[in-house]
Amino acid sequence: MAEQQTSSEITPIPLAARHTTRWDMFATWVGANANNGTWFVGGVLAACGFAVAMKVLVLSSALSYVFLSLVGYIGYHTGVSTMTLARASFGERGSYLPSLVNITQFIGWTAVNTFIAAQSVSLLFHDLLGWPVWGQPGGQWGLIVGILVMSILHIISVASGSRSIQLIERIGIIIVLIFVIWESIAVFKTVSLTQIAHWSVPVKQKMATGAAIDYVAAFNLAWVTAGADFTRFTARKDNATLAPWLGAMVGVVWFAFIGLISTIGIAITSGVYDPNNSDPSTIASKLGLGVIALLVIILTSMTANAVNLLGAGSALSNIFPKLKLKYSLWIVVLLATLVTFIPMFVGSFLDTFESFLDYVSMVLGPTIAIICTDFYFVRHGRYQVTEFGKINGAYWYVNGFNPSALITFVVSVILFLAAHQLPLFVNTIGMTFVDMVVSAGLYAGLTRLLERK
């Protein structure tokens, strides 16, 4: 007889208990991208030039968020979280692998947003108390205090679990939208869109198109593994598919656009392009937006990290089914706080950020491809939800591991490492989506081969 593990993440949410509206879902995913990391990605894309950056941003994002809709539908259909769904494709114990991937990447994104927000806190202390800023002698103390302040705010924001996160998204999105309009006006007061469009990137700092596609894909795919964590709370199919795609697209295109034009605008007015100055705290300071802008940047960290922390907490609960989500959220906040200090010791924040994006592309591409291929092509949309969490149940495979998924994951990671810096991919379409196609085909083929035996 199969033994059942117990967890709120494994137990499906019944339709009658699902109250997330279309607006809540849309606002959640706009809010997820209404953050410091999105601005920073836009600033980094400035190295492609305005026209190429916008094409890469729109096309790579649109394709990435198709997978958000695909995973969102599975969450709506089954009523369980994304990492619980991974039990069907990776196996009951094998699902710990994508859960670890999710924990590390969401903690990483929390750290990215927190570090940028901490710079805003540091600038606030500089403006109000005269403290030195990060990069000046003694400036590390303002940054350390900023990281601790942000971590306390994150603990408060997740104190009541998913309900407090939803409240933050509802309030935060309105304030953030007002701010980006304000910042846009500030930019266009100094430079025109025509000047921005005709700005040329210094040759030595130019980014290849394929590399840009991979960076944008990594940024957007990071949200996909949190898709079902939210859509399992809605009772309408379009709320689980169309609303997330539209919300995420509006958020990423708008906010990355702000980072893009702000970075290029500062490069034009100052005569110097420095991608290390692409973060919104530095941009707001250079544009002279003042204390209110820094406070809004701090708020955007909370709106984005609310989603990051829920995703990491859900993944941790999948590994430890008896651990309540509330406690999982507290644990990942503490871990994220520790990770946030890393850029202070390993070099520039930009270098750390780009290395992190490479890691995200490498591990998330095959993870998402395997989950989607399993549901839509291997199982034809039919999961036995009551079998999730059962030892020796339908998804036990070989001692709790699905060999097809694990082999596919390892091969895909090796392929990415071997090929993602080759000129063939760096200068054209990047490696992320190619790796996902290979992962999908390999997983489907291995599954068919092993099930015949």
ChimeraX attribute file (.defattr): number of C-alpha atoms within 10 A of each C-alpha:
attribute: neighborCount
match mode: 1-to-1
recipient: residues
	/A:1	7
	/A:2	12
	/A:3	11
	/A:4	14
	/A:5	14
	/A:6	16
	/A:7	18
	/A:8	17
	/A:9	24
	/A:10	24
	/A:11	18
	/A:12	21
	/A:13	20
	/A:14	15
	/A:15	15
	/A:16	9
	/A:17	11
	/A:18	16
	/A:19	13
	/A:20	18
	/A:21	16
	/A:22	18
	/A:23	12
	/A:24	21
	/A:25	27
	/A:26	22
	/A:27	26
	/A:28	30
	/A:29	28
	/A:30	28
	/A:31	32
	/A:32	27
	/A:33	30
	/A:34	32
	/A:35	30
	/A:36	28
	/A:37	31
	/A:38	29
	/A:39	29
	/A:40	30
	/A:41	25
	/A:42	31
	/A:43	28
	/A:44	26
	/A:45	33
	/A:46	35
	/A:47	27
	/A:48	21
	/A:49	20
	/A:50	22
	/A:51	14
	/A:52	16
	/A:53	24
	/A:54	19
	/A:55	13
	/A:56	22
	/A:57	24
	/A:58	15
	/A:59	13
	/A:60	23
	/A:61	23
	/A:62	20
	/A:63	15
	/A:64	24
	/A:65	24
	/A:66	17
	/A:67	22
	/A:68	27
	/A:69	24
	/A:70	22
	/A:71	28
	/A:72	31
	/A:73	23
	/A:74	28
	/A:75	29
	/A:76	30
	/A:77	22
	/A:78	24
	/A:79	28
	/A:80	26
	/A:81	32
	/A:82	33
	/A:83	31
	/A:84	32
	/A:85	29
	/A:86	30
	/A:87	28
	/A:88	27
	/A:89	29
	/A:90	29
	/A:91	29
	/A:92	30
	/A:93	21
	/A:94	24
	/A:95	26
	/A:96	22
	/A:97	19
	/A:98	24
	/A:99	27
	/A:100	17
	/A:101	20
	/A:102	29
	/A:103	23
	/A:104	20
	/A:105	23
	/A:106	28
	/A:107	26
	/A:108	23
	/A:109	25
	/A:110	30
	/A:111	29
	/A:112	25
	/A:113	26
	/A:114	32
	/A:115	29
	/A:116	27
	/A:117	32
	/A:118	30
	/A:119	28
	/A:120	30
	/A:121	27
	/A:122	27
	/A:123	27
	/A:124	21
	/A:125	19
	/A:126	16
	/A:127	14
	/A:128	10
	/A:129	9
	/A:130	10
	/A:131	17
	/A:132	19
	/A:133	22
	/A:134	20
	/A:135	9
	/A:136	9
	/A:137	9
	/A:138	12
	/A:139	17
	/A:140	17
	/A:141	15
	/A:142	22
	/A:143	27
	/A:144	20
	/A:145	16
	/A:146	25
	/A:147	25
	/A:148	16
	/A:149	16
	/A:150	23
	/A:151	23
	/A:152	14
	/A:153	17
	/A:154	25
	/A:155	18
	/A:156	15
	/A:157	22
	/A:158	26
	/A:159	16
	/A:160	13
	/A:161	21
	/A:162	19
	/A:163	11
	/A:164	15
	/A:165	24
	/A:166	21
	/A:167	14
	/A:168	21
	/A:169	25
	/A:170	17
	/A:171	14
	/A:172	22
	/A:173	24
	/A:174	12
	/A:175	13
	/A:176	21
	/A:177	16
	/A:178	11
	/A:179	16
	/A:180	19
	/A:181	12
	/A:182	13
	/A:183	20
	/A:184	15
	/A:185	11
	/A:186	16
	/A:187	20
	/A:188	14
	/A:189	9
	/A:190	12
	/A:191	17
	/A:192	12
	/A:193	13
	/A:194	8
	/A:195	12
	/A:196	22
	/A:197	14
	/A:198	11
	/A:199	17
	/A:200	16
	/A:201	17
	/A:202	13
	/A:203	8
	/A:204	7
	/A:205	13
	/A:206	14
	/A:207	20
	/A:208	19
	/A:209	22
	/A:210	22
	/A:211	24
	/A:212	27
	/A:213	28
	/A:214	26
	/A:215	26
	/A:216	26
	/A:217	29
	/A:218	25
	/A:219	25
	/A:220	25
	/A:221	24
	/A:222	24
	/A:223	24
	/A:224	24
	/A:225	28
	/A:226	27
	/A:227	29
	/A:228	29
	/A:229	26
	/A:230	26
	/A:231	33
	/A:232	29
	/A:233	26
	/A:234	25
	/A:235	22
	/A:236	19
	/A:237	16
	/A:238	16
	/A:239	24
	/A:240	32
	/A:241	25
	/A:242	19
	/A:243	25
	/A:244	29
	/A:245	27
	/A:246	18
	/A:247	22
	/A:248	27
	/A:249	22
	/A:250	17
	/A:251	25
	/A:252	30
	/A:253	20
	/A:254	21
	/A:255	25
	/A:256	28
	/A:257	25
	/A:258	23
	/A:259	29
	/A:260	27
	/A:261	24
	/A:262	30
	/A:263	31
	/A:264	33
	/A:265	24
	/A:266	21
	/A:267	19
	/A:268	17
	/A:269	11
	/A:270	10
	/A:271	10
	/A:272	11
	/A:273	20
	/A:274	16
	/A:275	18
	/A:276	15
	/A:277	18
	/A:278	25
	/A:279	29
	/A:280	27
	/A:281	27
	/A:282	18
	/A:283	22
	/A:284	20
	/A:285	15
	/A:286	14
	/A:287	16
	/A:288	12
	/A:289	15
	/A:290	14
	/A:291	18
	/A:292	12
	/A:293	21
	/A:294	24
	/A:295	15
	/A:296	20
	/A:297	26
	/A:298	26
	/A:299	24
	/A:300	28
	/A:301	29
	/A:302	32
	/A:303	30
	/A:304	29
	/A:305	28
	/A:306	27
	/A:307	28
	/A:308	28
	/A:309	31
	/A:310	25
	/A:311	31
	/A:312	32
	/A:313	28
	/A:314	29
	/A:315	33
	/A:316	25
	/A:317	24
	/A:318	31
	/A:319	18
	/A:320	15
	/A:321	18
	/A:322	13
	/A:323	17
	/A:324	17
	/A:325	25
	/A:326	17
	/A:327	16
	/A:328	20
	/A:329	28
	/A:330	19
	/A:331	16
	/A:332	24
	/A:333	26
	/A:334	15
	/A:335	17
	/A:336	24
	/A:337	22
	/A:338	15
	/A:339	19
	/A:340	24
	/A:341	16
	/A:342	14
	/A:343	17
	/A:344	15
	/A:345	8
	/A:346	10
	/A:347	10
	/A:348	11
	/A:349	18
	/A:350	17
	/A:351	12
	/A:352	15
	/A:353	18
	/A:354	14
	/A:355	12
	/A:356	19
	/A:357	20
	/A:358	19
	/A:359	18
	/A:360	27
	/A:361	28
	/A:362	25
	/A:363	21
	/A:364	26
	/A:365	29
	/A:366	29
	/A:367	28
	/A:368	25
	/A:369	22
	/A:370	28
	/A:371	26
	/A:372	21
	/A:373	20
	/A:374	25
	/A:375	20
	/A:376	13
	/A:377	11
	/A:378	17
	/A:379	12
	/A:380	10
	/A:381	14
	/A:382	13
	/A:383	18
	/A:384	11
	/A:385	18
	/A:386	14
	/A:387	20
	/A:388	26
	/A:389	28
	/A:390	18
	/A:391	19
	/A:392	17
	/A:393	19
	/A:394	20
	/A:395	26
	/A:396	23
	/A:397	20
	/A:398	13
	/A:399	13
	/A:400	20
	/A:401	21
	/A:402	22
	/A:403	19
	/A:404	23
	/A:405	27
	/A:406	20
	/A:407	14
	/A:408	23
	/A:409	26
	/A:410	13
	/A:411	15
	/A:412	25
	/A:413	19
	/A:414	11
	/A:415	17
	/A:416	22
	/A:417	14
	/A:418	10
	/A:419	15
	/A:420	22
	/A:421	15
	/A:422	13
	/A:423	13
	/A:424	13
	/A:425	20
	/A:426	20
	/A:427	16
	/A:428	14
	/A:429	19
	/A:430	25
	/A:431	26
	/A:432	28
	/A:433	20
	/A:434	16
	/A:435	22
	/A:436	22
	/A:437	17
	/A:438	17
	/A:439	28
	/A:440	24
	/A:441	15
	/A:442	20
	/A:443	27
	/A:444	18
	/A:445	14
	/A:446	16
	/A:447	18
	/A:448	13
	/A:449	11
	/A:450	10
	/A:451	8
	/A:452	7
	/A:453	5
